[in-house]
Amino acid sequence: MKAPILIVKKLPAAGMALFPFILLKSARLKSDREIINHEKIHLRQQLELLIFPFYILYLLNYLINLFKYRNHDLAYRNIVFEKEAYDHENDLNYLKNGNWYGWIKKI
């Protein structure tokens, strides 16, 4: 999957996926294959859920986790979409091997 990459210096994270773009905090991150793979996993998750529902479920999952953990980092790390992306960001063949709807296993 080839995604357009935009550099957004004031981005609150190193990377972010907003379909169909990958946003990066700095140009040097373009060569970080794990961050790019992580964001591409999010792009596919967005496609799996027809884009808009992904954002609703992502936010809802975060808010539930925030209530549960009372900690931003724990709430963020336990979002099912983030679990899938972090678990497979180092596997550069993950997207090629299928694994559609892998985030469901993280519920």
N, CA, C and O atoms as a Tinker XYZ file with bonds, in Angstrom:
   428  protein
     1  N      0.850000   -1.175000    0.000000    73     2
     2  CA     0.000000    0.000000    0.000000    64     1     3
     3  C      0.894000    1.236000    0.000000    63     2     4     5
     4  O      1.731000    1.414000    0.884000    81     3
     5  N      0.705000    2.055000   -0.974000    73     3     6
     6  CA     1.459000    3.307000   -1.090000    64     5     7
     7  C      0.579000    4.427000   -0.562000    63     6     8     9
     8  O     -0.491000    4.697000   -1.108000    81     7
     9  N      1.032000    5.075000    0.499000    73     7    10
    10  CA     0.250000    6.165000    1.098000    64     9    11
    11  C      1.038000    7.461000    0.995000    63    10    12    13
    12  O      2.248000    7.466000    1.222000    81    11
    13  N      0.372000    8.559000    0.655000    73    11    14
    14  CA     1.061000    9.852000    0.643000    64    13    15
    15  C      1.503000   10.221000    2.061000    63    14    16    17
    16  O      0.746000   10.066000    3.020000    81    15
    17  N      2.718000   10.703000    2.177000    73    15    18
    18  CA     3.262000   11.097000    3.482000    64    17    19
    19  C      3.357000   12.611000    3.543000    63    18    20    21
    20  O      3.915000   13.257000    2.656000    81    19
    21  N      2.798000   13.161000    4.610000    73    19    22
    22  CA     2.854000   14.600000    4.849000    64    21    23
    23  C      3.651000   14.860000    6.129000    63    22    24    25
    24  O      3.507000   14.131000    7.110000    81    23
    25  N      4.477000   15.882000    6.117000    73    23    26
    26  CA     5.238000   16.275000    7.305000    64    25    27
    27  C      4.460000   17.380000    8.013000    63    26    28    29
    28  O      4.143000   18.415000    7.425000    81    27
    29  N      4.160000   17.136000    9.288000    73    27    30
    30  CA     3.413000   18.093000   10.116000    64    29    31
    31  C      4.236000   18.296000   11.384000    63    30    32    33
    32  O      4.147000   17.507000   12.325000    81    31
    33  N      5.034000   19.354000   11.400000    73    31    34
    34  CA     5.994000   19.570000   12.490000    64    33    35
    35  C      5.354000   19.700000   13.868000    63    34    36    37
    36  O      5.997000   19.384000   14.869000    81    35
    37  N      4.117000   20.153000   13.945000    73    35    38
    38  CA     3.453000   20.320000   15.240000    64    37    39
    39  C      2.588000   19.124000   15.617000    63    38    40    41
    40  O      1.753000   19.222000   16.516000    81    39
    41  N      2.778000   18.018000   14.950000    73    39    42
    42  CA     2.029000   16.804000   15.243000    64    41    43
    43  C      2.312000   16.370000   16.685000    63    42    44    45
    44  O      3.470000   16.381000   17.103000    81    43
    45  N      1.286000   15.990000   17.457000    73    43    46
    46  CA     1.512000   15.614000   18.861000    64    45    47
    47  C      2.145000   14.233000   19.036000    63    46    48    49
    48  O      2.474000   13.847000   20.158000    81    47
    49  N      2.320000   13.490000   17.953000    73    47    50
    50  CA     2.935000   12.158000   18.005000    64    49    51
    51  C      3.944000   12.054000   16.876000    63    50    52    53
    52  O      3.978000   12.907000   15.990000    81    51
    53  N      4.763000   11.016000   16.902000    73    51    54
    54  CA     5.744000   10.817000   15.832000    64    53    55
    55  C      5.058000   10.563000   14.496000    63    54    56    57
    56  O      5.530000   11.011000   13.451000    81    55
    57  N      3.944000    9.843000   14.538000    73    55    58
    58  CA     3.206000    9.540000   13.328000    64    57    59
    59  C      1.725000    9.412000   13.592000    63    58    60    61
    60  O      1.293000    9.201000   14.725000    81    59
    61  N      0.948000    9.542000   12.522000    73    59    62
    62  CA    -0.504000    9.432000   12.623000    64    61    63
    63  C     -1.049000    9.076000   11.251000    63    62    64    65
    64  O     -0.522000    9.517000   10.230000    81    63
    65  N     -2.096000    8.285000   11.232000    73    63    66
    66  CA    -2.741000    7.915000    9.977000    64    65    67
    67  C     -4.117000    8.562000    9.911000    63    66    68    69
    68  O     -4.972000    8.314000   10.761000    81    67
    69  N     -4.318000    9.385000    8.908000    73    67    70
    70  CA    -5.620000    9.990000    8.623000    64    69    71
    71  C     -5.906000    9.692000    7.160000    63    70    72    73
    72  O     -5.381000   10.354000    6.264000    81    71
    73  N     -6.733000    8.704000    6.932000    73    71    74
    74  CA    -6.939000    8.201000    5.583000    64    73    75
    75  C     -7.147000    9.319000    4.575000    63    74    76    77
    76  O     -7.987000   10.195000    4.778000    81    75
    77  N     -6.379000    9.290000    3.485000    73    75    78
    78  CA    -5.444000    8.270000    3.004000    64    77    79
    79  C     -3.984000    8.616000    3.295000    63    78    80    81
    80  O     -3.080000    8.055000    2.676000    81    79
    81  N     -3.751000    9.534000    4.233000    73    79    82
    82  CA    -2.410000   10.060000    4.474000    64    81    83
    83  C     -1.740000    9.456000    5.700000    63    82    84    85
    84  O     -2.395000    9.027000    6.649000    81    83
    85  N     -0.411000    9.436000    5.646000    73    83    86
    86  CA     0.404000    9.201000    6.829000    64    85    87
    87  C      1.027000   10.541000    7.171000    63    86    88    89
    88  O      1.690000   11.159000    6.338000    81    87
    89  N      0.811000   10.985000    8.396000    73    87    90
    90  CA     1.400000   12.231000    8.873000    64    89    91
    91  C      2.595000   11.896000    9.752000    63    90    92    93
    92  O      2.514000   11.029000   10.623000    81    91
    93  N      3.705000   12.589000    9.516000    73    91    94
    94  CA     4.905000   12.381000   10.312000    64    93    95
    95  C      5.372000   13.710000   10.893000    63    94    96    97
    96  O      5.198000   14.766000   10.284000    81    95
    97  N      5.968000   13.640000   12.082000    73    95    98
    98  CA     6.433000   14.844000   12.760000    64    97    99
    99  C      7.673000   15.439000   12.090000    63    98   100   101
   100  O      7.881000   16.651000   12.134000    81    99
   101  N      8.498000   14.587000   11.470000    73    99   102
   102  CA     9.699000   15.098000   10.799000    64   101   103
   103  C     10.021000   14.249000    9.573000    63   102   104   105
   104  O      9.635000   13.083000    9.491000    81   103
   105  N     10.726000   14.844000    8.632000    73   103   106
   106  CA    11.071000   14.166000    7.380000    64   105   107
   107  C     11.974000   12.959000    7.618000    63   106   108   109
   108  O     11.920000   11.993000    6.858000    81   107
   109  N     12.798000   13.000000    8.657000    73   107   110
   110  CA    13.707000   11.875000    8.924000    64   109   111
   111  C     12.953000   10.586000    9.244000    63   110   112   113
   112  O     13.500000    9.495000    9.084000    81   111
   113  N     11.693000   10.702000    9.697000    73   111   114
   114  CA    10.893000    9.522000   10.024000    64   113   115
   115  C     10.417000    8.775000    8.778000    63   114   116   117
   116  O      9.919000    7.654000    8.886000    81   115
   117  N     10.560000    9.375000    7.608000    73   115   118
   118  CA    10.189000    8.683000    6.366000    64   117   119
   119  C     10.982000    7.398000    6.185000    63   118   120   121
   120  O     10.511000    6.466000    5.533000    81   119
   121  N     12.169000    7.340000    6.749000    73   119   122
   122  CA    13.004000    6.149000    6.610000    64   121   123
   123  C     12.811000    5.155000    7.761000    63   122   124   125
   124  O     13.448000    4.102000    7.772000    81   123
   125  N     11.947000    5.473000    8.725000    73   123   126
   126  CA    11.672000    4.565000    9.849000    64   125   127
   127  C     10.587000    3.574000    9.414000    63   126   128   129
   128  O      9.395000    3.879000    9.449000    81   127
   129  N     11.025000    2.401000    9.008000    73   127   130
   130  CA    10.122000    1.415000    8.426000    64   129   131
   131  C      9.061000    0.929000    9.412000    63   130   132   133
   132  O      7.946000    0.599000    9.009000    81   131
   133  N      9.403000    0.884000   10.707000    73   131   134
   134  CA     8.439000    0.423000   11.701000    64   133   135
   135  C      7.305000    1.436000   11.896000    63   134   136   137
   136  O      6.138000    1.055000   11.975000    81   135
   137  N      7.649000    2.717000   11.972000    73   135   138
   138  CA     6.605000    3.741000   12.122000    64   137   139
   139  C      5.702000    3.759000   10.885000    63   138   140   141
   140  O      4.479000    3.841000   11.001000    81   139
   141  N      6.309000    3.682000    9.713000    73   139   142
   142  CA     5.513000    3.666000    8.476000    64   141   143
   143  C      4.602000    2.443000    8.463000    63   142   144   145
   144  O      3.429000    2.557000    8.110000    81   143
   145  N      5.123000    1.274000    8.843000    73   143   146
   146  CA     4.319000    0.054000    8.876000    64   145   147
   147  C      3.189000    0.180000    9.895000    63   146   148   149
   148  O      2.056000   -0.215000    9.622000    81   147
   149  N      3.499000    0.732000   11.073000    73   147   150
   150  CA     2.490000    0.952000   12.119000    64   149   151
   151  C      1.340000    1.794000   11.559000    63   150   152   153
   152  O      0.170000    1.456000   11.738000    81   151
   153  N      1.677000    2.876000   10.891000    73   151   154
   154  CA     0.644000    3.768000   10.341000    64   153   155
   155  C     -0.109000    3.128000    9.182000    63   154   156   157
   156  O     -1.301000    3.382000    9.004000    81   155
   157  N      0.565000    2.306000    8.395000    73   155   158
   158  CA    -0.121000    1.593000    7.306000    64   157   159
   159  C     -1.117000    0.584000    7.867000    63   158   160   161
   160  O     -2.168000    0.356000    7.268000    81   159
   161  N     -0.798000   -0.022000    9.010000    73   159   162
   162  CA    -1.746000   -0.925000    9.662000    64   161   163
   163  C     -2.999000   -0.140000   10.043000    63   162   164   165
   164  O     -4.118000   -0.626000    9.877000    81   163
   165  N     -2.803000    1.081000   10.556000    73   163   166
   166  CA    -3.963000    1.919000   10.883000    64   165   167
   167  C     -4.766000    2.284000    9.633000    63   166   168   169
   168  O     -5.995000    2.326000    9.677000    81   167
   169  N     -4.086000    2.545000    8.534000    73   167   170
   170  CA    -4.809000    2.860000    7.295000    64   169   171
   171  C     -5.680000    1.685000    6.867000    63   170   172   173
   172  O     -6.810000    1.879000    6.418000    81   171
   173  N     -5.161000    0.473000    7.006000    73   171   174
   174  CA    -5.966000   -0.683000    6.634000    64   173   175
   175  C     -7.133000   -0.873000    7.603000    63   174   176   177
   176  O     -8.233000   -1.243000    7.192000    81   175
   177  N     -6.890000   -0.618000    8.892000    73   175   178
   178  CA    -7.989000   -0.693000    9.860000    64   177   179
   179  C     -9.096000    0.290000    9.472000    63   178   180   181
   180  O    -10.283000   -0.021000    9.566000    81   179
   181  N     -8.687000    1.469000    9.038000    73   179   182
   182  CA    -9.660000    2.473000    8.628000    64   181   183
   183  C    -10.466000    1.984000    7.430000    63   182   184   185
   184  O    -11.677000    2.194000    7.367000    81   183
   185  N     -9.801000    1.338000    6.487000    73   183   186
   186  CA   -10.506000    0.769000    5.326000    64   185   187
   187  C    -11.451000   -0.359000    5.740000    63   186   188   189
   188  O    -12.569000   -0.462000    5.237000    81   187
   189  N    -10.986000   -1.204000    6.666000    73   187   190
   190  CA   -11.816000   -2.313000    7.123000    64   189   191
   191  C    -13.148000   -1.823000    7.691000    63   190   192   193
   192  O    -14.175000   -2.488000    7.555000    81   191
   193  N    -13.116000   -0.669000    8.318000    73   191   194
   194  CA   -14.316000   -0.134000    8.955000    64   193   195
   195  C    -14.956000    0.995000    8.138000    63   194   196   197
   196  O    -15.785000    1.750000    8.647000    81   195
   197  N    -14.563000    1.095000    6.884000    73   195   198
   198  CA   -15.106000    2.113000    5.979000    64   197   199
   199  C    -14.832000    3.533000    6.482000    63   198   200   201
   200  O    -15.673000    4.423000    6.350000    81   199
   201  N    -13.676000    3.726000    7.044000    73   199   202
   202  CA   -13.054000    4.981000    7.466000    64   201   203
   203  C    -13.744000    5.655000    8.653000    63   202   204   205
   204  O    -13.219000    5.598000    9.765000    81   203
   205  N    -14.888000    6.285000    8.460000    73   203   206
   206  CA   -15.486000    7.080000    9.535000    64   205   207
   207  C    -15.788000    6.273000   10.802000    63   206   208   209
   208  O    -15.475000    6.749000   11.894000    81   207
   209  N    -16.382000    5.073000   10.711000    73   207   210
   210  CA   -16.626000    4.298000   11.934000    64   209   211
   211  C    -15.342000    3.976000   12.714000    63   210   212   213
   212  O    -15.376000    3.825000   13.935000    81   211
   213  N    -14.211000    3.872000   12.001000    73   211   214
   214  CA   -12.932000    3.638000   12.693000    64   213   215
   215  C    -12.680000    4.733000   13.716000    63   214   216   217
   216  O    -12.334000    4.452000   14.863000    81   215
   217  N    -12.855000    5.982000   13.301000    73   215   218
   218  CA   -12.565000    7.102000   14.196000    64   217   219
   219  C    -13.508000    7.113000   15.396000    63   218   220   221
   220  O    -13.095000    7.451000   16.505000    81   219
   221  N    -14.760000    6.751000   15.183000    73   219   222
   222  CA   -15.720000    6.691000   16.286000    64   221   223
   223  C    -15.329000    5.588000   17.268000    63   222   224   225
   224  O    -15.291000    5.813000   18.478000    81   223
   225  N    -15.038000    4.393000   16.741000    73   223   226
   226  CA   -14.650000    3.275000   17.607000    64   225   227
   227  C    -13.324000    3.541000   18.316000    63   226   228   229
   228  O    -13.150000    3.171000   19.477000    81   227
   229  N    -12.394000    4.180000   17.615000    73   227   230
   230  CA   -11.094000    4.509000   18.211000    64   229   231
   231  C    -11.303000    5.434000   19.415000    63   230   232   233
   232  O    -10.786000    5.174000   20.501000    81   231
   233  N    -12.052000    6.496000   19.216000    73   231   234
   234  CA   -12.307000    7.458000   20.295000    64   233   235
   235  C    -13.096000    6.815000   21.427000    63   234   236   237
   236  O    -12.778000    7.027000   22.597000    81   235
   237  N    -14.107000    6.043000   21.102000    73   235   238
   238  CA   -14.903000    5.370000   22.118000    64   237   239
   239  C    -14.056000    4.407000   22.938000    63   238   240   241
   240  O    -14.163000    4.371000   24.164000    81   239
   241  N    -13.217000    3.631000   22.267000    73   239   242
   242  CA   -12.329000    2.695000   22.955000    64   241   243
   243  C    -11.360000    3.435000   23.871000    63   242   244   245
   244  O    -11.093000    2.994000   24.988000    81   243
   245  N    -10.834000    4.568000   23.391000    73   243   246
   246  CA    -9.936000    5.381000   24.213000    64   245   247
   247  C    -10.658000    5.902000   25.459000    63   246   248   249
   248  O    -10.121000    5.822000   26.564000    81   247
   249  N    -11.863000    6.431000   25.288000    73   247   250
   250  CA   -12.597000    6.994000   26.422000    64   249   251
   251  C    -12.952000    5.926000   27.457000    63   250   252   253
   252  O    -12.860000    6.168000   28.661000    81   251
   253  N    -13.356000    4.752000   26.990000    73   251   254
   254  CA   -13.625000    3.640000   27.912000    64   253   255
   255  C    -12.352000    3.265000   28.665000    63   254   256   257
   256  O    -12.380000    3.058000   29.878000    81   255
   257  N    -11.235000    3.178000   27.938000    73   255   258
   258  CA    -9.957000    2.841000   28.572000    64   257   259
   259  C     -9.520000    3.920000   29.552000    63   258   260   261
   260  O     -8.964000    3.612000   30.607000    81   259
   261  N     -9.765000    5.176000   29.214000    73   259   262
   262  CA    -9.390000    6.272000   30.108000    64   261   263
   263  C    -10.182000    6.185000   31.411000    63   262   264   265
   264  O     -9.633000    6.399000   32.492000    81   263
   265  N    -11.446000    5.875000   31.306000    73   263   266
   266  CA   -12.272000    5.687000   32.502000    64   265   267
   267  C    -11.760000    4.493000   33.303000    63   266   268   269
   268  O    -11.690000    4.546000   34.531000    81   267
   269  N    -11.403000    3.421000   32.607000    73   267   270
   270  CA   -10.944000    2.182000   33.255000    64   269   271
   271  C     -9.578000    2.348000   33.919000    63   270   272   273
   272  O     -9.396000    1.948000   35.069000    81   271
   273  N     -8.613000    2.938000   33.200000    73   271   274
   274  CA    -7.233000    3.014000   33.690000    64   273   275
   275  C     -6.885000    4.336000   34.374000    63   274   276   277
   276  O     -5.931000    4.409000   35.149000    81   275
   277  N     -7.657000    5.369000   34.083000    73   275   278
   278  CA    -7.403000    6.713000   34.635000    64   277   279
   279  C     -5.970000    7.194000   34.348000    63   278   280   281
   280  O     -5.331000    7.859000   35.163000    81   279
   281  N     -5.502000    6.823000   33.151000    73   279   282
   282  CA    -4.145000    7.172000   32.736000    64   281   283
   283  C     -4.126000    7.233000   31.211000    63   282   284   285
   284  O     -4.488000    6.263000   30.544000    81   283
   285  N     -3.700000    8.379000   30.656000    73   283   286
   286  CA    -3.713000    8.556000   29.205000    64   285   287
   287  C     -2.890000    7.495000   28.486000    63   286   288   289
   288  O     -3.371000    6.885000   27.531000    81   287
   289  N     -1.653000    7.266000   28.932000    73   287   290
   290  CA    -0.777000    6.326000   28.228000    64   289   291
   291  C     -1.357000    4.911000   28.237000    63   290   292   293
   292  O     -1.355000    4.235000   27.209000    81   291
   293  N     -1.853000    4.464000   29.389000    73   291   294
   294  CA    -2.458000    3.127000   29.464000    64   293   295
   295  C     -3.718000    3.047000   28.606000    63   294   296   297
   296  O     -3.964000    2.042000   27.940000    81   295
   297  N     -4.510000    4.112000   28.628000    73   295   298
   298  CA    -5.727000    4.134000   27.813000    64   297   299
   299  C     -5.379000    4.043000   26.334000    63   298   300   301
   300  O     -6.002000    3.281000   25.595000    81   299
   301  N     -4.392000    4.812000   25.898000    73   299   302
   302  CA    -3.954000    4.810000   24.506000    64   301   303
   303  C     -3.379000    3.447000   24.108000    63   302   304   305
   304  O     -3.748000    2.902000   23.068000    81   303
   305  N     -2.492000    2.903000   24.916000    73   303   306
   306  CA    -1.835000    1.633000   24.581000    64   305   307
   307  C     -2.799000    0.451000   24.542000    63   306   308   309
   308  O     -2.507000   -0.569000   23.918000    81   307
   309  N     -3.941000    0.585000   25.203000    73   307   310
   310  CA    -4.916000   -0.500000   25.245000    64   309   311
   311  C     -6.067000   -0.341000   24.260000    63   310   312   313
   312  O     -7.029000   -1.109000   24.300000    81   311
   313  N     -5.977000    0.643000   23.381000    73   311   314
   314  CA    -6.939000    0.733000   22.284000    64   313   315
   315  C     -6.680000   -0.467000   21.375000    63   314   316   317
   316  O     -5.537000   -0.733000   21.003000    81   315
   317  N     -7.738000   -1.186000   21.020000    73   315   318
   318  CA    -7.539000   -2.424000   20.250000    64   317   319
   319  C     -6.790000   -2.180000   18.944000    63   318   320   321
   320  O     -6.013000   -3.033000   18.518000    81   319
   321  N     -7.005000   -1.045000   18.308000    73   319   322
   322  CA    -6.321000   -0.738000   17.048000    64   321   323
   323  C     -4.828000   -0.504000   17.279000    63   322   324   325
   324  O     -4.001000   -0.892000   16.454000    81   323
   325  N     -4.490000    0.127000   18.392000    73   323   326
   326  CA    -3.080000    0.348000   18.724000    64   325   327
   327  C     -2.395000   -0.957000   19.093000    63   326   328   329
   328  O     -1.230000   -1.165000   18.755000    81   327
   329  N     -3.107000   -1.833000   19.783000    73   327   330
   330  CA    -2.516000   -3.130000   20.143000    64   329   331
   331  C     -2.094000   -3.892000   18.890000    63   330   332   333
   332  O     -0.986000   -4.424000   18.822000    81   331
   333  N     -2.988000   -3.940000   17.897000    73   331   334
   334  CA    -2.634000   -4.637000   16.660000    64   333   335
   335  C     -1.446000   -3.966000   15.988000    63   334   336   337
   336  O     -0.512000   -4.644000   15.560000    81   335
   337  N     -1.471000   -2.646000   15.893000    73   335   338
   338  CA    -0.396000   -1.928000   15.192000    64   337   339
   339  C      0.936000   -2.080000   15.917000    63   338   340   341
   340  O      1.958000   -2.321000   15.275000    81   339
   341  N      0.945000   -1.946000   17.237000    73   339   342
   342  CA     2.203000   -2.103000   17.984000    64   341   343
   343  C      2.706000   -3.545000   17.937000    63   342   344   345
   344  O      3.907000   -3.781000   17.809000    81   343
   345  N      1.790000   -4.508000   18.042000    73   343   346
   346  CA     2.203000   -5.923000   18.028000    64   345   347
   347  C      2.837000   -6.336000   16.708000    63   346   348   349
   348  O      3.630000   -7.277000   16.673000    81   347
   349  N      2.496000   -5.637000   15.605000    73   347   350
   350  CA     2.954000   -6.081000   14.289000    64   349   351
   351  C      3.761000   -5.039000   13.517000    63   350   352   353
   352  O      4.058000   -5.241000   12.339000    81   351
   353  N      4.118000   -3.934000   14.159000    73   351   354
   354  CA     4.852000   -2.890000   13.440000    64   353   355
   355  C      6.225000   -3.357000   12.958000    63   354   356   357
   356  O      6.746000   -2.829000   11.976000    81   355
   357  N      6.808000   -4.328000   13.632000    73   355   358
   358  CA     8.125000   -4.831000   13.227000    64   357   359
   359  C      8.049000   -5.921000   12.153000    63   358   360   361
   360  O      9.067000   -6.286000   11.565000    81   359
   361  N      6.854000   -6.434000   11.899000    73   359   362
   362  CA     6.646000   -7.460000   10.872000    64   361   363
   363  C      6.273000   -6.745000    9.573000    63   362   364   365
   364  O      5.104000   -6.442000    9.334000    81   363
   365  N      7.268000   -6.485000    8.750000    73   363   366
   366  CA     7.045000   -5.723000    7.524000    64   365   367
   367  C      6.241000   -6.490000    6.474000    63   366   368   369
   368  O      5.873000   -5.927000    5.443000    81   367
   369  N      5.969000   -7.769000    6.729000    73   367   370
   370  CA     5.138000   -8.576000    5.827000    64   369   371
   371  C      3.716000   -8.755000    6.358000    63   370   372   373
   372  O      2.897000   -9.425000    5.728000    81   371
   373  N      3.425000   -8.167000    7.497000    73   371   374
   374  CA     2.117000   -8.361000    8.139000    64   373   375
   375  C      0.956000   -8.012000    7.204000    63   374   376   377
   376  O      0.006000   -8.784000    7.073000    81   375
   377  N      1.034000   -6.874000    6.572000    73   375   378
   378  CA    -0.057000   -6.452000    5.686000    64   377   379
   379  C     -0.126000   -7.303000    4.423000    63   378   380   381
   380  O     -1.211000   -7.555000    3.900000    81   379
   381  N      1.031000   -7.746000    3.933000    73   379   382
   382  CA     1.067000   -8.568000    2.720000    64   381   383
   383  C      0.464000   -9.944000    2.960000    63   382   384   385
   384  O     -0.071000  -10.560000    2.038000    81   383
   385  N      0.548000  -10.426000    4.193000    73   383   386
   386  CA     0.081000  -11.774000    4.526000    64   385   387
   387  C     -1.403000  -11.823000    4.876000    63   386   388   389
   388  O     -1.882000  -12.819000    5.419000    81   387
   389  N     -2.116000  -10.772000    4.572000    73   387   390
   390  CA    -3.551000  -10.766000    4.878000    64   389   391
   391  C     -3.807000  -10.198000    6.247000    63   390   392   393
   392  O     -3.637000   -8.999000    6.470000    81   391
   393  N     -4.219000  -11.052000    7.174000    73   391   394
   394  CA    -4.484000  -10.654000    8.552000    64   393   395
   395  C     -5.515000   -9.542000    8.653000    63   394   396   397
   396  O     -5.370000   -8.632000    9.470000    81   395
   397  N     -6.552000   -9.605000    7.833000    73   395   398
   398  CA    -7.624000   -8.613000    7.892000    64   397   399
   399  C     -8.358000   -8.731000    9.218000    63   398   400   401
   400  O     -8.541000   -9.831000    9.738000    81   399
   401  N     -8.769000   -7.618000    9.750000    73   399   402
   402  CA    -9.520000   -7.525000   11.000000    64   401   403
   403  C     -8.758000   -8.143000   12.177000    63   402   404   405
   404  O     -9.363000   -8.725000   13.077000    81   403
   405  N     -7.441000   -8.012000   12.164000    73   403   406
   406  CA    -6.608000   -8.533000   13.245000    64   405   407
   407  C     -6.877000   -7.860000   14.576000    63   406   408   409
   408  O     -6.617000   -8.445000   15.628000    81   407
   409  N     -7.391000   -6.647000   14.551000    73   407   410
   410  CA    -7.682000   -5.922000   15.785000    64   409   411
   411  C     -8.789000   -6.566000   16.586000    63   410   412   413
   412  O     -8.866000   -6.358000   17.797000    81   411
   413  N     -9.666000   -7.359000   15.937000    73   411   414
   414  CA   -10.762000   -8.020000   16.654000    64   413   415
   415  C    -10.201000   -8.981000   17.689000    63   414   416   417
   416  O    -10.804000   -9.171000   18.745000    81   415
   417  N     -9.061000   -9.587000   17.403000    73   415   418
   418  CA    -8.443000  -10.524000   18.345000    64   417   419
   419  C     -7.955000   -9.817000   19.605000    63   418   420   421
   420  O     -7.679000  -10.469000   20.612000    81   419
   421  N     -7.846000   -8.491000   19.559000    73   419   422
   422  CA    -7.319000   -7.728000   20.685000    64   421   423
   423  C     -8.417000   -7.259000   21.643000    63   422   424   425
   424  O     -8.128000   -6.649000   22.673000    81   423
   425  N     -9.676000   -7.547000   21.301000    73   423   426
   426  CA   -10.792000   -7.101000   22.166000    64   425   427
   427  C    -10.795000   -7.905000   23.438000    63   426   428
   428  O    -11.648000   -7.692000   24.300000    81   427
